[in-house]
Amino acid sequence: MAESSRQPKNLNYFIPTGFKFNVDKIPHVNFFCQSTNLPGLSAGQWLMTTPLRDIPVAGDKVQMNELRVRFVIDEELQNWLEIYEWIKAITFPETTEQYRHENVYSDGILTILTSNKNVQYVAKFTNLFPVDLTDIEMSSDVADAEVVAADATFAYSLSLIHISEPTRRTPISYAVFCLK
């Protein structure tokens, strides 16, 4: 194997500012989203007991980490209230109409972009629902008006990462002809 074949072909670094986040149930959060994470996972293990030593064995269960989203709170609190009402509806609804099975879950999409802002990966989250929403901190002793942000944490049942069509490594030349 040639030494050059072991070198990476793409020398661009991952840019963490290239993403789009979308959950149908919370459109105002989507617009004001400042940061999110691509949740990792951990592989479970079990211990095989032996007389001399317990031996770890791979393959128990996979645990998916939580999806966290940070968003700027708009002046009318619409985006914060979207998640607040969602959590309230699935945990302590005031009416039977407020709680309906179809209102519990939503699907989400996290689109990860390349350094050229092209779609590289699409992470799809199935049966997404909020499990935590941070407080809104207010203070009258702040000298400058600061942007207030909130964090929301979501659980989900399945996460799939799809690789988009490969980006072309060689430039394409286009010719434009004007016909008279």
Secondary structure, DSSP 4 states (H G I P E B T S, - for coil): --GGGGS-S--PPP-TT-EEEEETT-HHHHHHEEEE----EEEEEEEE--SS--EEEEEEEEEEPPEEEEEEPPTT-HHHHHHHHHHHHHHS-SSTTT--GGGT-EEEEEEEE-TTS-EEEEEEEEEEEEEEE------TT-SS----EEEEEEE-SEEEEEE-SPPPSS----------
